[in-house]
Amino acid sequence: MKIKHSIALFIVILSISNAFAQDKKFKVHTVAFYNFENLFDTINDPDTYDEEYTPAEGWTLKNYKKKLDNLSRVLIELGTSESQKNSPVIIGACEIENRRVLEDLVKHPTLINKGYKVVHFDSPDKRGIDVGFLYQEKHFQPTSYINVPLYIYESETVSDKKDKKEEEEVEENVNYDKKTKRIYTRDQLLVTGLLDGEEINIIVNHWPSRSGGEKKSSPYREAAGRLNRKIMDSIIKINPNAKIITMGDLNDGSYNKSVKQGIGAKLKKEELKKPADIFNPFEQMAKDGHATLFYRDSGDIFDQIMVSEEFIPKDKNDYSTFKYWKAGIYNKPFLIQKTGQYKGYPLRNQNGVPGFSDHFPVYIYLVQEVK
């Protein structure tokens, strides 16, 4: 009897002959993260610095719709294969202007039948860009969500003896309060919910940029890493067996202090000894020369998804609950610049033409045995 196409798209049950026992069947879900690179609407918001993305500056409704076309094409294909037909059940996103653009995206004709819903909070970022969370309602039901602010202050990063140029740089690139010296940046979004009935916790991040230089701005991201660790520890304190996924554009590599010390991410699964430990599959990918973005011909992986110890099978045959299987970078040829100075780079917005993004999206597979 032929399986209905709609069911095949939403619930993938397959035999994974090379990775698991051949006589078992598994359900596979994709969890993804994507930096949407300036997904702005065309409306000038007086409270943010979004003038660059208005019709007066060439960001027309036509361009906005083209950007939605491009992003929806990526999301519908992201993490799919000949066996895995469904788009990601969970998508973390960043560089979005507001909730409206996410609602427009999930209502796009390419995605509307997937039944995506939105979780979003406004962040105090100077440009008004936020993180967001998309989920297929059929598979994931949020039970709680909260935005956790990152408190960092100018005095934490530079000495009190700074010249006028340095002061102007801080004010130009971030939302800076002269009186309190607080530097406002994106919140970290925590969503807890049920994935096909099983509770998981997801943190979506977009850490402070490297504006002003990597070394000078590193303390901002180190603070973001510590906050991320604090959130995870709080979850584990309530539920020692909690499953946690943290994802985002960290503006740092897997080897940087913010990730290795702030989060405490591990290179190998074997290093995970307690529930609070976190495995980062993208560290090995970086060592192998893979990249999600490029700058001055140098590639790196700033976009990462990490999983807590409870996602790692203690018994290679025990997949009675959702477990981590493998990770990937989605860098299909249509996402890559073919010619010119930036040949080989992600195909981003350029010369007034909407592209996809200056980052490649990343994803992981979660699998569960079907009895």
N, C-alpha and C positions, 0 to 999 in steps of 0.2 A: 504494500500500500504506500502510495507516495506521501511523504511528509509535506505538510503545508509549508509554503515558502516563508510565511511570516514567523512560524515557529522556528524554522531553521535559522532565520536571521537573529532571533533573540536568545535562543538557548542552543548552545553548541555542545553536543555530546559526541565525543570521538575517541577512537583508539589511538593512543600515542605510542606507536610501536617501538621507536628508538629510545624514548626517554623513560618509559614505564613498562610494567609487565604487560605483555601482549593480550592477555585475556581480560584486561580491565578496561573500563570506559570512563572518560573524564569529561567534566564540564569545564570549559575554559572561558574566562572573562579577561578583557583587556582594560587596564587602568593606565591613563596617559596624562602627560603634561605638555602644554604648548604655550610658548610666548607668542601672543598674537601680533606683536609689533605694531603698536599704535592703532588699535581698533577704536577709532574716534567717529562719532557721528558728525553731522555738518552744522550742528547748533552751537553757537558761541555761548559758553557758560561764563558769566561774569565773575564767578568765584574761583576759576582756575585759569591756568595759562594754556588755553587750547586754541589760541588764535591761528596757529599754523594749520589746523585742520578745520577750516571754514571755507565756504565758497569764495570769499574775498581773497583767499590765498591759494585757490585752485583745487581745494578739496570739495568736489561737487557731489551731488547725490549719486551721479553715475559712478564716480570713483568709489564712493562708500559701498554701493551695491556690488561693484566688482570685487572689492575686498571681502565682502561676505560670501560671494561666489567662491573665491579662492579658498577661504578658510573652511567652508563647508565641504569642499572637495577633499581637503586633507582629512578632516574629521571622519568622514564617512568611510575612508579607506584605511585610516590609521590603525595599525596592529592587526589588520585582516590578512588572511592567507587563503589558500585553496580549501583548507579545512575550517578555519575560523572566519566565518562570514559576518559576524556582528561587529559594528563599530564599538569603540570603548564604552563600557557601562559607566565609567567615571572619568571625567576630564577636569584636571586643574588647569587654570589659565591665568595669564597675567598680561599687563599692558592693555587693559580695557578701560574705557573712559567712565562707564557707568552701567547700571543694570539694563538700561534700554538697549545697548548694543548687544548684550548677551541674549536678550529676549528676541531681538531681530534675527540673531544668528540661529537660535534653536527653532525659529519659525520659518527658516529658509526652506524652500521646496525640497532641497536635497536631504535635509535633516528632520523635517517635521514628523515624518512617520516613525521616527525613532523614539519619540516621546520624551525628549530631554526636558528637564526642569532646571531651575537656576537657584543657586545660593550666592548672595552678593552683599557686601557692605561697602560703603564709601570709606576710603582711606584719606588721611590728611596729606597725601602727596601733593607737591606744588603744582604739578601738571594735571592732577586729578586722575591719575591712573591707579587702578585697583587690581586686586586678584579676584578670581571668581571660581565657581565650582558648578560643573554641569553633571547631571546624572540621569540615567534612564530610569524613569519611575517604575517601570515593570520589574526591575532588578534591585534597585536600591531605594530605601526609604530613610531619609534623615530622621533622627530622633532628637538631635540638638545641634546647634551651630552657634559659634561665637567668633567675633573678631578680637584678636589679642594685640593691643598696641605695642610697638617697640619704642621704648624710651631711651633715646641717646642724646647726649649733650655735647656741644662743641668743645667744651673743656676736656672731654675724654679723648679727644683725637688730636688736638694740636695744643701747643703751649700758649700761654696768655700773651706771649710776645709774638704777635703776628703782624705782618705788614698789611698795608691797605689792599694790595692786590689779593692776598690770601682771603681777607675778609669779604671782598667783593665776590670771590669765587664761591665761597660758601653760600652767600645770599643768592647768587645766580643759579646755582645748580640744585639747591634743595630749599624746602620750606623751613626757614630759619627764624626763630623768635629771638630778637636781640636782647630782650629783657631776661628771659629765662635761659637763653642759650640752647634751648631744645631744638633739635633737628628732626623735623617731621618726615616720616617715610611710610612705606606701605605696612599695614597691619598684617599679622599672620592669621589665616583663616583656619579654624578648627571645625571640622564636621564629623559628627559621630552618627552612624546609621547602621542599617541592616542590609547586608548584601545577600540576597536570597535567604534571609532569615538569620544570617550570622553577623554579629556585631564587629565592625571595624571602625577605626579612627583615622581620619585623613587630615594632614596639615598642608595647606597651600601657601607657598612662600614666593616673594619677590624681594630679595635682599637689596640693601643700598648699593648704588652703582659705584664704579671706580672713578667717578669724576674727581679730578684733582690729583689723580695718580693712585696706583694700586696700593703702595705702601702707606700713603697718607690716609686713604679711606678704609684701610683694612680693619681698624678698630670698630667701624660701623658694622661691618659684616660679622666680626667676632662677637659683637653684642647680639646680633641676630641669631647666630648659632647657639649662644647661651640661652636665649629666650626659647628657641626651638627645643633645646634639651630640657628646659624647665617645664614646658608644656607636656612633653613626653613623660617626664618623671611624675608629674601630677596625675596623668592618666594611669600610669603603672601603680601609683600609690592607692588609687581607688580600686583598680582591678589588676592584680599582678599578672594575669593571663591575657591582658589586653593585646589586641593586634593593632599595630600602628603603621601607617604609611606617611612619610613626609616627602614632599615633592616641591619642585620649584626651580625658578631661575635664581641661582644663588649668587651670581656675579663673582663667583669664586670656583676654582676647580676642586676636585675631590681631595687633593693633596694639601689644600690651604688650611691654615690654623682654624678658621671658622668652622670647617667641616670635620677635620680630624680631631681637634680638641674641643671645640664648642659643642658639636653634636656627639663626638666620640665615635664616628662612623668607622666600620671595620672593612678591610679589604676582602677577607675570606670568611665564609660561613662558619668555618671551624673555630674562628676567634670569638664567636658569640657564646657567652657562658651564662648569661642571666637575661630575664625578660626585657630589661631596659636596653640591652645591647641592640645596635642597629647595623644592618648589612647594607653596603653601598655597591651594587653591581657595576656602577659606572666608573668606579676607580680603576678596575682592570681594563675597561674599554679605553680609558684615557691612556693607560700605560701601553696599550696596543696601538695607539696612534689615531683613534677615532675622535670625532669632534661634533659638536652641535652648533658651533659658531666659529667665525674666523675674524681676526683683527691683525692687519698688517702681515698677512700671509701666515700667521700663526694660529693653529686651531686649538680649541680647548672644549671641555665639556662643563659648561656652567649649569646646564639643565639636567637635573638628577632626580631619581626616585629611589628612596631607601625604604627598607622594610625591617620591622622589629623581629626579634628572635622567635616569636610565636608563629611567624610565617614560614620558618625554616623547618622542614620535616625532621623530627628526631629519629624517626624510623623511615628509611627510604621507601617503604611500602605503605606508610600511613598517610593517606590523603583524604581522610574522612571529613576534614574541614578544609577550607581554602588555604592553600599553600603557595608560596612563591615558586614559579617555574623558571622563567628566564626574562631577560630584559633586552631592549633594542632601541636603536635610533632610526627614526623614519626619515630616510633621505633618498626617496625615489627620484629618478631623473627629472621629472617635471618640477621638482622643488629646487633645482640647481641652476645657477647662472651658467649659460653655455659659452658666452663670448666675453671679450673685453677684459678690463683690468681685474674684475672680480670673478673671473671664470673659476668655477668650482665652489664658489661661495653659495650660501642659501639665497634664493631669488627673492629679494626684498623690494619694498617700495623704492622706486627711483625714477628720476626725471618726470615726476608728475604722474607716473603710471603705478597703480596699485600692484604690489606683488603678493607674496605669501607672508614671509617673515624673514628676519635676519637670523633666526634660530631654527634648527631642525627640532621637531617634536620628539619626545621620548616616551617609552611605554614599558610596562611589565605585563606578564601573564600570570594570573592566579588560576590554579586548577583545583578541582575537587572531584574525588571519585564518585561515580554514580552507582549506587547499589541496585 
